[in-house]
Amino acid sequence: MGTSKGKGVRVAVISGVCAAMLGGAGYGMYNIASALNSTATGGVKAVETGPPSREEVEQTTAKFFAAWEKGRPEEAADLTNFPEEAESLLTAYGSDAHITGVRITPGKPDGETVPFRVRATVSYGEESRPLAYASRLTVVRGVNSHRPLVDWDPALVHPKLAKGDSLTVEESATPQVDAVDRDGQVLTAEKYPSLGPVLDELRKRYGAKSGGRAGVELVVRHDGSGAADTTLMTLVKGKPGKLRTTLSASAQAAAEAAVTDYTNSSVAAVKPSTGEILAFANHRDDGFNAAFLGELAPGSTMKIISAATLIDSGLTTANGPAPCPPSAVSQSQTFTNLKDLAPNENATLSESFARSCNTAFVKFADSVQPDSLATEAAQRFGIGRDDWKVGVPSFDGRVPAPDGPDKAAGLIGQGQVQMSPLNMASVTATAKTGTFRQPVIVPLSLDGRQAATARGLAPGTSQQLREMMNRTARSGTAAGVMAGLSGNVGAKTGSAEVDGQSRSNSWFTGYRDDIAAAAMTEDGGHGIDAAGPIVARVLRSAG
């Protein structure tokens, strides 16, 4: 927690001792009062310690709300533990955002936390609109001042605000856009919540190209991150432009519904024949688009690229040897399998792939060159080159070329390997078709973007990957999840252990005819526990 540097009181004449106290950092009004209230015997009044009492919480919030309502940002900020940041944002609340008539209704305190509702008016010229929202604050004790203080967080001013953000009313830099799916159906964040940040980004990038006219809005500017503005309210309507996306409304609806059953889940789906993004969804409290921007170890779903590496390096084939012992050692590090997996010293690569045997892949670590996995990922699958032009920000995967224990870990999707669900959906699409097609969410022709390219897979390698993924879907670790899905199917399960989590992250990727999807659930367990059902539900949407 920070410390409030309160304005204190000005004393015309004080002793040299008191002056020295005032000169020290962290001393404020409380310390002066303590010195002046010393007992006759020279004792000093004891300072308060520990969490604020209920009375202190109620008094502090009442004073803070009163100052906020009266438009006194300096006075309200002095009741927080970061007064400079608080004063800047609370000042902008009235001046830049033109919010007046603030009325705050506190709810019942929960310990040191107080929920509250805000009602106010936003005005611009002759236009006025009511503003209402709920928020909460927490009262803490200042580290040095020992005063009860509002624990400063921009989100208490408005829940859409984060550190580095600002609030303002402005004439829009770009018009609103009506984003439509591949069949012309309008897509909204109200109906498809995961689309919110991406629709904002699409407006930022393509609003001026969509044929609309800008209006006047109350927005959150994400100055620190550079992300697109978040619109809170439209005061003067413009004319929305029309922006066609590659999304499918039916697939998007399936993706949104699928992730709701699993906290901290993300999914992305693409069309393998074109690279068009059909759907994506996130179920997260922080609003982060992890489907496109997540950077997490993909676990055994990485074995798609690893198997291709072994085949292209001439180390084995789908029907060639890939023994699955109980454990395997690489660079003095021991790797094991899931506890229920029976060893098989006579296993083929196809069997070890379908059963997700870690040790089979680790045993090849000493034979694989340090850069082989990274080269395969970049040149064949288009992963890890940081050159995708999706149409909105994306993480393009990371597959380093380490030597030592991380080489073995990389083969099973651990160590330094990082992926997003969109990356793994693309990897699956490349495995199915043999051709890398960079994912896109708006046509390349809209702004003349140059898509990333890669060599893709040799026909024989692609054929073997399809056979192994089909075996995994029909009789391997993914069979239970993929049961009932007709057509040409393939899949790969995965789980990635993360320090500090009770369970691994759940990963699953698969395809059905011309749709490929991948999902990740943090702390979700095995691939079939959480991510698998999400992917299966999205693949069914193509039926």
Phi, psi and omega in degrees: 000148176276178181240134178286132173258077185299160181294332178071196177235146179270127179246125186297314182227125176223160183290165179299326180295313180296322179299320179296321178297316180296329182287341183283146180293143174088356179264130182227206186300324183299318183293321178297315180298322180297318181294318183287339180261018178301147179288168183297335182273004177095001179286160179247137180300131183296139178279154177285143177226170178080179181298151177299146177285167178301319179297318179295321178299313182294318181292318181294315179294322179298316179294318181297313180297320181297316179294321179296314180299323183277001179071038179246077186298324181295318180293318179293319182296327181293347178265009180246169179269359172224072190298324182294314178296317182297316181297320180298313182288319179292329174293314179297329179306318180272320186276302184284323183270351176055042179261122182228176177060040185288129174230125185244129179245108180286150174261192181284126180299144173243089187069240180266001182257136182235116173282154178203162177241142179244133171234132184204185179230135175254127184235145175208112185062235179267001182263136176222142179221141176287146179233131179215137178197165179249148177207190179202156175222164179233139178259132180233173176259130179302138184298315182256323182282336182065011177281150169288127186225148173290125179287106191292129175210124180307331182295341178288334177287318171202134186298345178274355182270140174230173180303131180091353180274161174225161184240130183203156169257130184207158169287127188300139176290330179225154178291158168298154177234143168265100178282132180239155180278185185298341180253008177091006180278132182292136179249126179234154178290335178294319181276326181234086189304327182295340183285344187314297183295329180286322176296322175299317181291320178297321177296316181301319186275325191236003181303319181291342181264358189266356177086014180266182178233133185290154175239198178244132188220155166270121186227157167261120175268125180267070186298325183287320185266340183080006179290164180297149177303146173258117181280126178261330184198142174257121179266319177235115184290138170261198177248116181295144171270173180247127182232116180275131178248175177271356186294155174247123183301321181291318178293323179295319178298319179294319180295315179300316181292323185295320185282343183295338182279350186223116181295146179056050180242151177215149179214149175219144180227139180229164176262107186304327184287343183229338187085001180292136177281122183267330183192157170202153179203153179223138173241090185216148178285335186271357178074007183287135179276072182293338178301324180257329191246357181297145179227089184222152176297130186272002180060213189288353172297337177295343182295346172298310178290322181296317179297319177298323178297315180296320180292312183290336178276356180076019183276332176191182176225176180304320180263007178272176185289139171206072185306148182240083179281170179297328180211162178215144182245132175222125180051045177068009177253131182264132178244145179230178179253175171301145191297335183270000183273117180283138179291156176209102183288348181253014185293149171269170177299321180299317180292316180295326177294310183295328180268358180058054179276114180293315188295331178299319181283321181297326181296341178271355187302320183287341180267341181274136177292151183305328184260004186297314182295316179297319180294318178298315181299315184285310189279330182262322186251357179069023185257137171087015182255355177057045182224016178290144177237070186293326187118341173219166181301140177213155170265132189259017178087156179219118178229090181292175178241064183276157169256179180081198185302331182292342177293315177293317180299322180298326181295337179247022172073027177241201180066232185265359180291133181226138180216162169247164174304323178297320177302312184288328174296321178293318177302316180295320178297320179293319178298322183289316186263339186084355183240131174278124175234112185300131179299143176222150177247342169227153184303143177300329183292342182300323181222017176069027178294147175259115182291149173295150180233158175207162185294331187078188187258149171296145182307321181294322179293315179299318179299317180292322178296318179299318180297318181291320180290325177293320178298319179298321182286328185268325184219000181263207186295340182263002188300318181297320181287321185273357181302136178092349178274119180273177176089194180276110187235157174200158183199166171210131177268164178196153171215142184232121180285139182230131179302136176088354179256144179287331178231163179285165170283135181270128178233148176202139176219147182195170177223156172216113184052240185256043172218132177236137183219151176219146181221157178218134175234116179294135181057034185263353179092217181287165182300325182280350185284321186225301183297324181301307178301328178295311181298316181301321181293321178291319179296326178294335182294344180275353183278000000 
